[in-house]
Amino acid sequence: MSALKWQGWLVGLVTVAGLLVFAPLGLYVWASGGEQQQAAPPRAAVEDVRVTGCRVDPASRRVVAAVEATGRAEGVGAYVVTVEFRDRAEADPGRRAAQALVRIPGVAPGATEYAEAVGPVWPVATVPWCGVAGAEFTQPTPAPGLP
């Protein structure tokens, strides 16, 4: 065989080897969308809600917390907020605090909706502390067959 024939085979083998190495990498980059920015992970629902007031109802002696939720950009949704009631701001690791759930439905993006969480009967001459212990955000799912 002549030298030119060997060079042709060598170029062909190097080309095939390069395709075997770089083709999967190119397909991976293409399939992943290239260098597009990934969407930011959704923030925790606890960041969207807060307790704006904490009082003892004079008639029932139950503690009442005013809760507000600000809507997300993802669309209309509902919040389920767990409100905690304690006699001081610092949590006592040995005691379990009283909790109540409050649902805030139909919160539109950027809108602020309000609700009240009703807690336990509160002892006389004790000032309550109310805070958010947890929150969940849900969006309604469309019915099958509807756009």
Phi, psi and omega in degrees: 000148181273166182296325180294324180293319178295321179294323178296316177296320181296316178297318179297315180294319179295322178296315178297317179297319178296319177295320179295329181275312189267340179297314178297324178295316178297319177295322179296313180296318180295316182291330181276000176091016178070229184255032178292147178284135177283148178293144179293143179296147181296143182281161181292143181296336180298331180288343182267349185238154175203157176268124182255350179200152180214118184214164175256125178291123184295329183284314185260348184064017176272146177278138183233129179249131174272126184238139175233147179230135178254130185294155180265162179289342182295338180136183181292139180201183181235149177246140168243115187249132173264117181255137182249141182240124179223169178269356173206161185292326180280132179285138176267116184297338182273347183241148175262130182277153176290144181225156175216150177258143174224136180254132177240097184272161171064040179274115181279158179303127179080348180276157177241126179243155185235153175205169177236137175254129181258125182257201184283171173295132187257138180296148179294146177063026175235129181272127181278155170239133180237138179207166179276122177265338180181163179204151176228142177245130177229148175247143179293142177266136180293150179293148179301137178088351177257145180286000000 
